[in-house]
Amino acid sequence: MNLNEYQQAAQRTASTKTTDDKILNGIMGMCGEIGEVTDILKKYLFQGHEFDREKMIKECGDVIWYVAELAAGLGMTLEDVCQLNVDKLRRRYPDGFDPERSMHREEGDV
């Protein structure tokens, strides 16, 4: 399955219909799911729990679902979003990650 096939399959389960609702649902959903991911890590680091790899993988999938929802609301495919991100990173770090370039970004580099 490629990213666009995933996005199309994920949208089958979306209850939202409007662009604005998809954007809002995507953003709020990501925030909630990131909280769940963080909670797994918190329990591992500070509460003596075993690291729950399987639960982390499932929550990661939920985060991706909401990213797909947000992208749909923005009128973008996941593949387009990923390509734009890789292009940005190649411009920012042409030779791979560089702490100096990270701390001193060029004007307009977001």
The first five atom37 places (N, CA, C, CB, O) and aatype in JSON, in Angstrom:
{
  "aatype": [12, 2, 10, 2, 6, 18, 5, 5, 0, 0, 5, 1, 16, 0, 15, 16, 11, 16, 16, 3, 3, 11, 9, 10, 2, 7, 9, 12, 7, 12, 4, 7, 6, 9, 7, 6, 19, 16, 3, 9, 10, 11, 11, 18, 10, 13, 5, 7, 8, 6, 13, 3, 1, 6, 11, 12, 9, 11, 6, 4, 7, 3, 19, 9, 17, 18, 19, 0, 6, 10, 0, 0, 7, 10, 7, 12, 16, 10, 6, 3, 19, 4, 5, 10, 2, 19, 3, 11, 10, 1, 1, 1, 18, 14, 3, 7, 13, 3, 14, 6, 1, 15, 12, 8, 1, 6, 6, 7, 3, 19],
  "atom_mask": [
    [1, 1, 1, 1, 1],
    [1, 1, 1, 1, 1],
    [1, 1, 1, 1, 1],
    [1, 1, 1, 1, 1],
    [1, 1, 1, 1, 1],
    [1, 1, 1, 1, 1],
    [1, 1, 1, 1, 1],
    [1, 1, 1, 1, 1],
    [1, 1, 1, 1, 1],
    [1, 1, 1, 1, 1],
    [1, 1, 1, 1, 1],
    [1, 1, 1, 1, 1],
    [1, 1, 1, 1, 1],
    [1, 1, 1, 1, 1],
    [1, 1, 1, 1, 1],
    [1, 1, 1, 1, 1],
    [1, 1, 1, 1, 1],
    [1, 1, 1, 1, 1],
    [1, 1, 1, 1, 1],
    [1, 1, 1, 1, 1],
    [1, 1, 1, 1, 1],
    [1, 1, 1, 1, 1],
    [1, 1, 1, 1, 1],
    [1, 1, 1, 1, 1],
    [1, 1, 1, 1, 1],
    [1, 1, 1, 0, 1],
    [1, 1, 1, 1, 1],
    [1, 1, 1, 1, 1],
    [1, 1, 1, 0, 1],
    [1, 1, 1, 1, 1],
    [1, 1, 1, 1, 1],
    [1, 1, 1, 0, 1],
    [1, 1, 1, 1, 1],
    [1, 1, 1, 1, 1],
    [1, 1, 1, 0, 1],
    [1, 1, 1, 1, 1],
    [1, 1, 1, 1, 1],
    [1, 1, 1, 1, 1],
    [1, 1, 1, 1, 1],
    [1, 1, 1, 1, 1],
    [1, 1, 1, 1, 1],
    [1, 1, 1, 1, 1],
    [1, 1, 1, 1, 1],
    [1, 1, 1, 1, 1],
    [1, 1, 1, 1, 1],
    [1, 1, 1, 1, 1],
    [1, 1, 1, 1, 1],
    [1, 1, 1, 0, 1],
    [1, 1, 1, 1, 1],
    [1, 1, 1, 1, 1],
    [1, 1, 1, 1, 1],
    [1, 1, 1, 1, 1],
    [1, 1, 1, 1, 1],
    [1, 1, 1, 1, 1],
    [1, 1, 1, 1, 1],
    [1, 1, 1, 1, 1],
    [1, 1, 1, 1, 1],
    [1, 1, 1, 1, 1],
    [1, 1, 1, 1, 1],
    [1, 1, 1, 1, 1],
    [1, 1, 1, 0, 1],
    [1, 1, 1, 1, 1],
    [1, 1, 1, 1, 1],
    [1, 1, 1, 1, 1],
    [1, 1, 1, 1, 1],
    [1, 1, 1, 1, 1],
    [1, 1, 1, 1, 1],
    [1, 1, 1, 1, 1],
    [1, 1, 1, 1, 1],
    [1, 1, 1, 1, 1],
    [1, 1, 1, 1, 1],
    [1, 1, 1, 1, 1],
    [1, 1, 1, 0, 1],
    [1, 1, 1, 1, 1],
    [1, 1, 1, 0, 1],
    [1, 1, 1, 1, 1],
    [1, 1, 1, 1, 1],
    [1, 1, 1, 1, 1],
    [1, 1, 1, 1, 1],
    [1, 1, 1, 1, 1],
    [1, 1, 1, 1, 1],
    [1, 1, 1, 1, 1],
    [1, 1, 1, 1, 1],
    [1, 1, 1, 1, 1],
    [1, 1, 1, 1, 1],
    [1, 1, 1, 1, 1],
    [1, 1, 1, 1, 1],
    [1, 1, 1, 1, 1],
    [1, 1, 1, 1, 1],
    [1, 1, 1, 1, 1],
    [1, 1, 1, 1, 1],
    [1, 1, 1, 1, 1],
    [1, 1, 1, 1, 1],
    [1, 1, 1, 1, 1],
    [1, 1, 1, 1, 1],
    [1, 1, 1, 0, 1],
    [1, 1, 1, 1, 1],
    [1, 1, 1, 1, 1],
    [1, 1, 1, 1, 1],
    [1, 1, 1, 1, 1],
    [1, 1, 1, 1, 1],
    [1, 1, 1, 1, 1],
    [1, 1, 1, 1, 1],
    [1, 1, 1, 1, 1],
    [1, 1, 1, 1, 1],
    [1, 1, 1, 1, 1],
    [1, 1, 1, 1, 1],
    [1, 1, 1, 0, 1],
    [1, 1, 1, 1, 1],
    [1, 1, 1, 1, 1]
  ],
  "atom_positions": [
    [[0.85, -1.18, 0.0], [0.0, 0.0, 0.0], [0.89, 1.24, 0.0], [-0.96, 0.0, 1.22], [1.83, 1.33, 0.79]],
    [[0.6, 2.19, -0.87], [1.35, 3.44, -0.84], [0.59, 4.47, -0.01], [1.59, 3.98, -2.28], [-0.53, 4.2, 0.44]],
    [[1.19, 5.63, 0.2], [0.59, 6.63, 1.07], [-0.77, 7.11, 0.58], [1.52, 7.8, 1.21], [-1.69, 7.3, 1.38]],
    [[-0.9, 7.32, -0.71], [-2.18, 7.8, -1.23], [-3.27, 6.74, -1.12], [-2.03, 8.23, -2.68], [-4.43, 7.08, -0.87]],
    [[-2.92, 5.49, -1.3], [-3.89, 4.41, -1.1], [-4.32, 4.36, 0.36], [-3.3, 3.04, -1.53], [-5.5, 4.17, 0.66]],
    [[-3.37, 4.54, 1.27], [-3.71, 4.58, 2.68], [-4.66, 5.74, 2.97], [-2.44, 4.71, 3.54], [-5.68, 5.56, 3.64]],
    [[-4.32, 6.91, 2.46], [-5.16, 8.09, 2.73], [-6.58, 7.87, 2.23], [-4.55, 9.33, 2.07], [-7.54, 8.23, 2.9]],
    [[-6.7, 7.3, 1.06], [-8.03, 7.02, 0.5], [-8.78, 6.02, 1.37], [-7.92, 6.49, -0.94], [-9.97, 6.19, 1.63]],
    [[-8.11, 4.98, 1.82], [-8.75, 3.98, 2.68], [-9.12, 4.59, 4.03], [-7.83, 2.76, 2.88], [-10.18, 4.29, 4.58]],
    [[-8.24, 5.44, 4.57], [-8.52, 6.07, 5.86], [-9.72, 7.01, 5.75], [-7.3, 6.84, 6.36], [-10.53, 7.07, 6.67]],
    [[-9.83, 7.72, 4.66], [-10.94, 8.65, 4.49], [-12.3, 7.93, 4.46], [-10.76, 9.45, 3.22], [-13.33, 8.55, 4.71]],
    [[-12.28, 6.67, 4.16], [-13.53, 5.88, 4.18], [-14.14, 5.88, 5.57], [-13.27, 4.44, 3.72], [-15.36, 5.76, 5.71]],
    [[-13.32, 6.03, 6.6], [-13.81, 5.98, 7.98], [-13.94, 7.37, 8.6], [-12.88, 5.14, 8.83], [-14.23, 7.48, 9.8]],
    [[-13.74, 8.43, 7.82], [-13.87, 9.78, 8.34], [-15.34, 10.19, 8.41], [-13.08, 10.77, 7.48], [-16.1, 9.95, 7.47]],
    [[-15.72, 10.81, 9.51], [-17.09, 11.29, 9.65], [-17.25, 12.72, 9.14], [-17.53, 11.21, 11.1], [-18.36, 13.22, 9.01]],
    [[-16.14, 13.37, 8.85], [-16.17, 14.76, 8.42], [-16.48, 14.85, 6.93], [-14.83, 15.45, 8.73], [-16.16, 13.96, 6.15]],
    [[-17.11, 15.96, 6.55], [-17.47, 16.16, 5.15], [-16.86, 17.44, 4.58], [-18.98, 16.19, 4.99], [-16.49, 17.48, 3.41]],
    [[-16.76, 18.48, 5.4], [-16.28, 19.76, 4.88], [-14.77, 19.9, 5.07], [-17.0, 20.92, 5.56], [-14.17, 19.24, 5.91]],
    [[-14.2, 20.76, 4.27], [-12.77, 21.04, 4.36], [-12.4, 21.53, 5.76], [-12.36, 22.09, 3.31], [-11.46, 21.03, 6.36]],
    [[-13.16, 22.5, 6.26], [-12.86, 23.05, 7.59], [-12.94, 21.98, 8.66], [-13.81, 24.19, 7.92], [-12.09, 21.93, 9.55]],
    [[-13.95, 21.12, 8.59], [-14.09, 20.06, 9.6], [-12.93, 19.07, 9.53], [-15.41, 19.33, 9.42], [-12.46, 18.6, 10.56]],
    [[-12.46, 18.76, 8.32], [-11.33, 17.85, 8.18], [-10.06, 18.47, 8.78], [-11.1, 17.5, 6.68], [-9.29, 17.78, 9.44]],
    [[-9.87, 19.75, 8.54], [-8.7, 20.43, 9.1], [-8.77, 20.43, 10.63], [-8.6, 21.88, 8.57], [-7.8, 20.06, 11.3]],
    [[-9.91, 20.83, 11.17], [-10.06, 20.88, 12.63], [-9.95, 19.5, 13.25], [-11.39, 21.51, 13.0], [-9.25, 19.32, 14.25]],
    [[-10.62, 18.53, 12.66], [-10.57, 17.16, 13.18], [-9.15, 16.61, 13.11], [-11.53, 16.24, 12.39], [-8.69, 15.94, 14.04]],
    [[-8.45, 16.89, 12.02], [-7.07, 16.42, 11.87], [-6.16, 17.0, 12.94], [0.0, 0.0, 0.0], [-5.4, 16.27, 13.57]],
    [[-6.25, 18.31, 13.14], [-5.37, 18.96, 14.12], [-5.7, 18.5, 15.54], [-5.5, 20.48, 14.02], [-4.81, 18.13, 16.3]],
    [[-6.98, 18.53, 15.9], [-7.35, 18.13, 17.26], [-7.08, 16.66, 17.5], [-8.82, 18.44, 17.52], [-6.66, 16.27, 18.58]],
    [[-7.33, 15.83, 16.48], [-7.07, 14.4, 16.62], [-5.6, 14.1, 16.8], [0.0, 0.0, 0.0], [-5.23, 13.26, 17.62]],
    [[-4.73, 14.79, 16.03], [-3.29, 14.6, 16.21], [-2.86, 14.96, 17.62], [-2.5, 15.44, 15.19], [-2.07, 14.24, 18.24]],
    [[-3.38, 16.06, 18.13], [-3.03, 16.48, 19.49], [-3.42, 15.4, 20.5], [-3.71, 17.81, 19.85], [-2.63, 15.08, 21.39]],
    [[-4.61, 14.85, 20.37], [-5.06, 13.8, 21.29], [-4.21, 12.55, 21.19], [0.0, 0.0, 0.0], [-3.82, 11.97, 22.2]],
    [[-3.91, 12.14, 19.97], [-3.12, 10.92, 19.78], [-1.68, 11.1, 20.24], [-3.15, 10.5, 18.32], [-1.09, 10.17, 20.79]],
    [[-1.11, 12.27, 20.03], [0.25, 12.53, 20.51], [0.26, 12.48, 22.03], [0.76, 13.91, 20.0], [1.24, 12.04, 22.63]],
    [[-0.83, 12.92, 22.65], [-0.94, 12.78, 24.1], [-0.9, 11.32, 24.52], [0.0, 0.0, 0.0], [-0.27, 10.98, 25.52]],
    [[-1.56, 10.45, 23.77], [-1.54, 9.02, 24.08], [-0.15, 8.43, 23.88], [-2.56, 8.27, 23.22], [0.29, 7.61, 24.69]],
    [[0.53, 8.84, 22.83], [1.91, 8.39, 22.59], [2.8, 8.84, 23.74], [2.44, 8.94, 21.23], [3.61, 8.06, 24.25]],
    [[2.65, 10.08, 24.15], [3.44, 10.63, 25.24], [3.16, 9.88, 26.55], [3.14, 12.12, 25.41], [4.08, 9.65, 27.33]],
    [[1.91, 9.52, 26.77], [1.54, 8.81, 28.0], [2.23, 7.44, 28.07], [0.02, 8.64, 28.07], [2.65, 7.01, 29.15]],
    [[2.34, 6.75, 26.95], [3.04, 5.47, 26.92], [4.49, 5.67, 27.35], [2.97, 4.83, 25.5], [5.02, 4.91, 28.17]],
    [[5.13, 6.68, 26.81], [6.52, 6.96, 27.14], [6.65, 7.4, 28.6], [7.07, 8.04, 26.22], [7.58, 6.97, 29.29]],
    [[5.74, 8.24, 29.07], [5.77, 8.7, 30.47], [5.67, 7.53, 31.44], [4.63, 9.7, 30.74], [6.41, 7.45, 32.42]],
    [[4.75, 6.61, 31.15], [4.58, 5.45, 32.03], [5.85, 4.6, 32.05], [3.37, 4.59, 31.57], [6.22, 4.07, 33.09]],
    [[6.5, 4.48, 30.92], [7.74, 3.72, 30.84], [8.87, 4.42, 31.61], [8.15, 3.52, 29.36], [9.58, 3.79, 32.39]],
    [[9.02, 5.72, 31.39], [10.14, 6.45, 31.98], [9.98, 6.72, 33.47], [10.32, 7.75, 31.27], [10.96, 6.71, 34.22]],
    [[8.74, 6.96, 33.91], [8.57, 7.46, 35.27], [7.67, 6.62, 36.18], [8.04, 8.81, 35.2], [7.59, 6.89, 37.38]],
    [[7.0, 5.62, 35.63], [6.05, 4.88, 36.45], [6.33, 3.38, 36.51], [4.66, 5.1, 35.95], [5.51, 2.61, 37.01]],
    [[7.46, 2.97, 36.0], [7.86, 1.57, 36.12], [7.2, 0.61, 35.16], [0.0, 0.0, 0.0], [7.36, -0.61, 35.31]],
    [[6.45, 1.1, 34.18], [5.81, 0.22, 33.21], [6.83, -0.29, 32.2], [4.66, 0.95, 32.48], [7.84, 0.36, 31.95]],
    [[6.56, -1.45, 31.65], [7.33, -1.93, 30.5], [6.98, -1.04, 29.31], [7.04, -3.45, 30.19], [5.87, -0.53, 29.21]],
    [[7.93, -0.86, 28.4], [7.64, -0.12, 27.18], [6.7, -0.95, 26.33], [8.95, 0.24, 26.4], [7.03, -2.08, 25.95]],
    [[5.53, -0.42, 26.04], [4.5, -1.14, 25.29], [4.64, -0.85, 23.8], [3.09, -0.76, 25.8], [3.97, 0.03, 23.26]],
    [[5.52, -1.59, 23.16], [5.82, -1.39, 21.74], [4.58, -1.55, 20.88], [6.9, -2.37, 21.29], [4.35, -0.74, 19.98]],
    [[3.79, -2.56, 21.13], [2.6, -2.82, 20.31], [1.6, -1.68, 20.41], [1.94, -4.13, 20.73], [1.04, -1.25, 19.41]],
    [[1.38, -1.18, 21.63], [0.46, -0.06, 21.8], [1.02, 1.19, 21.12], [0.22, 0.21, 23.3], [0.26, 1.96, 20.52]],
    [[2.33, 1.39, 21.21], [2.96, 2.54, 20.57], [2.75, 2.48, 19.05], [4.48, 2.6, 20.9], [2.47, 3.5, 18.42]],
    [[2.89, 1.32, 18.47], [2.69, 1.16, 17.03], [1.25, 1.49, 16.66], [3.03, -0.29, 16.58], [1.0, 2.18, 15.67]],
    [[0.3, 1.02, 17.46], [-1.12, 1.31, 17.19], [-1.41, 2.8, 17.3], [-2.03, 0.53, 18.16], [-2.14, 3.36, 16.48]],
    [[-0.85, 3.44, 18.3], [-1.05, 4.88, 18.46], [-0.38, 5.65, 17.31], [-0.5, 5.36, 19.82], [-0.9, 6.67, 16.86]],
    [[0.75, 5.18, 16.86], [1.43, 5.79, 15.72], [0.51, 5.75, 14.49], [2.78, 5.07, 15.42], [0.42, 6.72, 13.73]],
    [[-0.15, 4.62, 14.3], [-1.11, 4.51, 13.21], [-2.25, 5.51, 13.34], [0.0, 0.0, 0.0], [-2.71, 6.07, 12.35]],
    [[-2.7, 5.73, 14.58], [-3.76, 6.71, 14.8], [-3.29, 8.12, 14.46], [-4.24, 6.66, 16.25], [-4.05, 8.91, 13.89]],
    [[-2.04, 8.43, 14.8], [-1.48, 9.75, 14.45], [-1.5, 9.9, 12.93], [-0.04, 9.91, 15.0], [-1.89, 10.95, 12.42]],
    [[-1.08, 8.87, 12.22], [-1.03, 8.93, 10.76], [-2.44, 9.12, 10.18], [-0.38, 7.66, 10.18], [-2.61, 9.84, 9.2]],
    [[-3.44, 8.48, 10.79], [-4.83, 8.65, 10.33], [-5.21, 10.13, 10.36], [-5.81, 7.81, 11.2], [-5.79, 10.65, 9.41]],
    [[-4.87, 10.79, 11.46], [-5.24, 12.21, 11.58], [-4.39, 13.1, 10.67], [-5.09, 12.66, 13.03], [-4.88, 14.13, 10.21]],
    [[-3.15, 12.72, 10.4], [-2.35, 13.45, 9.42], [-3.01, 13.34, 8.04], [-0.88, 12.91, 9.38], [-3.08, 14.32, 7.3]],
    [[-3.48, 12.14, 7.71], [-4.18, 11.94, 6.44], [-5.45, 12.78, 6.37], [-4.51, 10.46, 6.24], [-5.77, 13.33, 5.32]],
    [[-6.16, 12.88, 7.47], [-7.38, 13.69, 7.54], [-7.05, 15.16, 7.33], [-8.1, 13.5, 8.9], [-7.73, 15.84, 6.56]],
    [[-6.02, 15.66, 7.99], [-5.61, 17.05, 7.83], [-5.19, 17.32, 6.39], [-4.46, 17.39, 8.78], [-5.59, 18.32, 5.79]],
    [[-4.4, 16.43, 5.83], [-3.95, 16.6, 4.44], [-5.15, 16.65, 3.5], [-2.99, 15.46, 4.02], [-5.18, 17.47, 2.58]],
    [[-6.14, 15.79, 3.72], [-7.35, 15.8, 2.89], [-8.06, 17.14, 3.01], [-8.3, 14.65, 3.29], [-8.53, 17.69, 2.02]],
    [[-8.14, 17.66, 4.22], [-8.77, 18.97, 4.43], [-8.02, 20.09, 3.73], [0.0, 0.0, 0.0], [-8.62, 21.08, 3.32]],
    [[-6.71, 19.94, 3.61], [-5.89, 20.93, 2.92], [-5.86, 20.72, 1.41], [-4.47, 20.89, 3.47], [-5.23, 21.48, 0.68]],
    [[-6.55, 19.67, 0.95], [-6.59, 19.38, -0.48], [-5.3, 18.78, -1.0], [0.0, 0.0, 0.0], [-4.96, 18.94, -2.17]],
    [[-4.57, 18.09, -0.12], [-3.27, 17.51, -0.47], [-3.31, 16.0, -0.28], [-2.15, 18.13, 0.38], [-4.06, 15.49, 0.55]],
    [[-2.5, 15.31, -1.06], [-2.31, 13.89, -0.82], [-1.16, 13.74, 0.18], [-2.01, 13.11, -2.15], [-0.33, 14.63, 0.32]],
    [[-1.13, 12.6, 0.87], [-0.01, 12.33, 1.78], [1.31, 12.29, 1.02], [-0.24, 11.01, 2.52], [2.33, 12.76, 1.52]],
    [[1.3, 11.73, -0.18], [2.54, 11.69, -0.96], [3.04, 13.09, -1.28], [2.33, 10.9, -2.25], [4.24, 13.35, -1.23]],
    [[2.11, 14.01, -1.6], [2.52, 15.39, -1.86], [3.11, 16.04, -0.62], [1.32, 16.21, -2.37], [4.14, 16.71, -0.69]],
    [[2.46, 15.84, 0.53], [2.96, 16.4, 1.79], [4.35, 15.86, 2.09], [2.0, 16.09, 2.95], [5.25, 16.62, 2.46]],
    [[4.53, 14.55, 1.93], [5.84, 13.94, 2.2], [6.9, 14.45, 1.24], [5.74, 12.42, 2.1], [8.03, 14.71, 1.65]],
    [[6.55, 14.59, -0.04], [7.52, 15.08, -1.02], [7.93, 16.51, -0.72], [6.94, 14.99, -2.43], [9.11, 16.84, -0.79]],
    [[6.96, 17.36, -0.37], [7.29, 18.74, -0.01], [8.22, 18.78, 1.19], [6.0, 19.52, 0.29], [9.13, 19.61, 1.24]],
    [[8.01, 17.88, 2.17], [8.86, 17.84, 3.34], [10.28, 17.41, 2.99], [8.27, 16.9, 4.39], [11.25, 18.0, 3.46]],
    [[10.4, 16.38, 2.16], [11.74, 15.91, 1.75], [12.46, 17.0, 0.96], [11.63, 14.6, 0.9], [13.66, 17.21, 1.14]],
    [[11.74, 17.69, 0.08], [12.35, 18.78, -0.68], [12.87, 19.87, 0.26], [11.34, 19.37, -1.68], [13.97, 20.38, 0.06]],
    [[12.07, 20.23, 1.28], [12.48, 21.24, 2.25], [13.73, 20.8, 2.99], [11.34, 21.52, 3.24], [14.66, 21.58, 3.17]],
    [[13.75, 19.52, 3.42], [14.9, 19.02, 4.17], [16.16, 18.95, 3.31], [14.6, 17.64, 4.73], [17.26, 19.19, 3.8]],
    [[16.0, 18.63, 2.04], [17.17, 18.61, 1.13], [17.75, 20.0, 0.94], [16.77, 18.02, -0.24], [18.97, 20.17, 0.87]],
    [[16.87, 21.01, 0.87], [17.36, 22.39, 0.77], [18.04, 22.81, 2.07], [16.2, 23.36, 0.43], [19.1, 23.43, 2.05]],
    [[17.43, 22.46, 3.2], [17.95, 22.88, 4.5], [19.25, 22.16, 4.86], [16.91, 22.63, 5.59], [20.18, 22.76, 5.4]],
    [[19.29, 20.87, 4.54], [20.46, 20.04, 4.91], [20.95, 19.28, 3.68], [20.1, 19.04, 6.06], [20.75, 18.07, 3.58]],
    [[21.59, 19.96, 2.74], [21.99, 19.31, 1.49], [22.97, 18.15, 1.68], [22.59, 20.32, 0.57], [23.02, 17.25, 0.85]],
    [[23.74, 18.19, 2.75], [24.72, 17.13, 3.01], [24.33, 16.28, 4.22], [26.1, 17.73, 3.22], [25.2, 15.64, 4.82]],
    [[23.06, 16.26, 4.58], [22.61, 15.57, 5.78], [22.51, 16.55, 6.93], [0.0, 0.0, 0.0], [22.89, 17.71, 6.8]],
    [[22.01, 16.08, 8.07], [21.8, 16.97, 9.21], [23.08, 17.65, 9.62], [21.23, 16.2, 10.38], [24.14, 17.03, 9.67]],
    [[22.97, 18.94, 9.91], [24.11, 19.75, 10.34], [23.61, 20.66, 11.47], [24.71, 20.59, 9.14], [22.76, 21.52, 11.24]],
    [[24.12, 20.46, 12.7], [23.66, 21.29, 13.82], [23.81, 22.79, 13.55], [24.41, 20.92, 15.08], [22.97, 23.59, 13.95]],
    [[24.88, 23.16, 12.88], [25.11, 24.58, 12.58], [23.99, 25.13, 11.69], [26.48, 24.77, 11.89], [23.48, 26.22, 11.94]],
    [[23.62, 24.39, 10.67], [22.53, 24.83, 9.78], [21.2, 24.81, 10.52], [22.46, 23.94, 8.53], [20.3, 25.59, 10.2]],
    [[21.06, 23.93, 11.49], [19.84, 23.86, 12.28], [19.69, 25.11, 13.16], [19.82, 22.59, 13.15], [18.59, 25.65, 13.29]],
    [[20.78, 25.55, 13.75], [20.74, 26.7, 14.65], [20.69, 28.02, 13.9], [21.94, 26.68, 15.56], [20.19, 29.02, 14.42]],
    [[21.21, 28.04, 12.66], [21.29, 29.29, 11.9], [20.62, 29.08, 10.54], [22.77, 29.75, 11.74], [21.29, 28.98, 9.51]],
    [[19.32, 29.04, 10.56], [18.57, 28.84, 9.31], [18.56, 30.11, 8.49], [17.13, 28.38, 9.61], [18.67, 31.22, 9.01]],
    [[18.42, 29.91, 7.2], [18.32, 31.04, 6.29], [16.97, 31.71, 6.48], [18.5, 30.59, 4.82], [16.0, 31.07, 6.88]],
    [[16.91, 33.01, 6.2], [15.67, 33.75, 6.34], [14.57, 33.12, 5.47], [15.88, 35.23, 5.96], [14.81, 32.79, 4.3]],
    [[13.39, 32.97, 6.04], [12.27, 32.38, 5.32], [12.21, 30.88, 5.38], [0.0, 0.0, 0.0], [11.26, 30.29, 4.86]],
    [[13.19, 30.23, 5.99], [13.22, 28.76, 6.09], [12.33, 28.33, 7.26], [14.69, 28.23, 6.28], [12.69, 28.51, 8.43]],
    [[11.18, 27.77, 6.93], [10.26, 27.29, 7.97], [10.04, 25.8, 7.88], [8.92, 28.01, 7.87], [9.3, 25.23, 8.68]]
  ]
}
